[in-house]
Amino acid sequence: MSTPLVAVIQFPGSNCEYETKAVIDASGMQGRIFRWNQWRELNDASPDAFILPGGFSFQDRVRAGAVGAKERIMDFVVERAGDGLPVLGICNGAQILVESGLVPGWTSGSVQAGLASNHIEGRSGYLSRWTFLKVSDHAQLVSPWLSYLSGKVVPVPIAHAEGRFVFFPGDAGRIADCSALVYCDENGEESPDYPINPNGSTENLAGIMNPAGNVLAMMPHPERAFWLWQVPIRTPGEWGDRRISANHSTAISISRGPGELFFRGLAESLAVTASEET
Amino acid sequence: MSSIAIAVRLKAPDPAAATALSTMKRISPEETPDLLQRYDYWEFTGIECTENTVREIVEHFDDIVNPNKQSWSFTPSGGLPADDGDHTSAGVLVTDREDSISENWTAILKRRGFPVEKVMHSVLWIFGFSREISCTRLRSIVAGQAVTSRRDAGLLANPVSQTVRLILEEQAGDLLNR
């Protein structure tokens, strides 16, 4: 069985592609960075999964993610997403997926959500901080990225100015269908107030997925929480305790953090798929 | 209550407008203007808000207009597409449905004692067409590019999080000449 290939799409202005590739490699998969104009190479490589990393694609000109969504390389990503391959958009990658219409994907190809500027009582503008996430019940069953997060509350950092998921008022009744990750406190309790909900996102959403569950758009950065040493030492809850316990151990340099769960889920999903094919 | 609007643009070519135009050419080459300009559009509303009030604000806050790199002008509202001699023009005003920039500036100006009840920040895109174009066709192109309904259709505004107003009037042509 060959090592699964995960394509990391680098747009002009992406700035998380190398650490994203590094955590894919550390998860037992092969990460490979494709520039936005290497759509032929991407097609030839036929990756098993795709990640759109964080950053400021096209300098956020016009609107975050708006230009990247229309790049030719996204034709291939959209096509393969339609075939059921896993696609993850992190932060700016999530903005591109929303502008692509891949999520929430209720009507194929239509743009039905927005990632608006942060707007909540007590805070506005760019925000960089650690948040707590939990996975929605339905999502952990269908998303290849979330199978290891069942019942867990994980600290993962955010860094964005436009991360507030919004929808048309008429779609309020089906938001729960696309809910994948929600902001909460260290005990898993949700609140619409800052700082538990850091940006005013509808229904405390930190990530949404398409109906099939193979496409996930999330604003927090799991690749920045992949190693335990990346977790702040004063983080409340289980992961903070682990961090303190490991602080004076040489093992801390190789101990996995909460963000690793996202990539472990993908690796297992791709291994299962490969074994079924053989 | 009176509203005074200003349009602010870079003195140098605007890279966001260049990127937007090249993206339009790629996704819909037949529906592309010959020229595209981008402005920050500020509307100040207040009972005693006058052009002098706005001049004072602009001179005081270089976050609104940085005179080293931006120019500005008052802009009226209303009117029809204008032929400026070289271009037939139309505008698209894109505004966030919930906007911290506008709210924060409203709070700042009130705190500093300016007679302004509300500030609204938008982005104004001016389309210029050098070829002969009917009003119907112009409206169709501008409306199509204004709203992102699908990945391969529209660019300037996300209809979920932003509102769009088409400005098919003479003032669009006036702005294009500045």
Contacts between the chains, C-beta under 8 A, distances in Angstrom:
chain1	res1	chain2	res2	distance
A	58	B	19	5.9
A	59	B	15	7.2
A	59	B	16	7.8
A	59	B	19	7.8
A	61	B	15	6.6
A	61	B	16	4.1
A	61	B	19	4.4
A	61	B	20	6.9
A	62	B	16	6.1
A	62	B	19	6.7
A	62	B	20	5.1
A	62	B	23	7.5
A	62	B	155	6.3
A	62	B	156	6.5
A	63	B	156	8.0
A	63	B	157	7.7
A	63	B	158	6.3
A	63	B	162	7.9
A	66	B	148	6.8
A	66	B	155	6.3
A	66	B	158	7.3
A	67	B	19	5.9
A	67	B	20	7.7
A	67	B	23	5.3
A	67	B	155	7.9
A	69	B	151	5.5
A	70	B	23	5.7
A	70	B	26	7.0
A	70	B	27	5.3
A	70	B	151	6.3
A	70	B	152	7.1
A	70	B	155	7.3
A	72	B	26	8.0
A	74	B	151	7.1
A	78	B	151	7.0
A	99	B	148	6.7
A	99	B	151	7.2
A	99	B	158	7.0
A	100	B	151	4.8
A	101	B	150	6.0
A	101	B	151	5.2
A	109	B	150	5.0
A	109	B	151	6.2
A	109	B	152	7.8
A	110	B	149	6.6
A	110	B	150	5.7
A	111	B	148	5.2
A	111	B	149	6.2
A	111	B	150	6.3
A	111	B	151	7.3
A	111	B	158	6.4
A	111	B	159	7.2
A	111	B	160	7.1
A	112	B	160	6.9
A	113	B	160	5.8
A	114	B	158	4.5
A	114	B	160	3.7
A	114	B	161	3.2
A	114	B	162	7.4
A	115	B	161	7.4
A	116	B	96	6.5
A	116	B	97	7.2
A	116	B	98	6.5
A	116	B	160	8.0
A	116	B	161	3.9
A	117	B	96	6.2
A	117	B	98	7.7
A	117	B	99	6.9
A	117	B	100	6.0
A	117	B	101	7.8
A	118	B	100	7.0
A	119	B	98	4.7
A	119	B	99	7.6
A	119	B	100	5.3
A	124	B	100	3.4
A	124	B	103	7.5
A	124	B	104	6.7
A	125	B	100	6.2
A	166	B	97	7.6
A	166	B	160	5.6
A	166	B	161	5.0
A	167	B	160	6.3
A	168	B	159	8.0
A	168	B	160	5.8
A	200	B	98	7.9
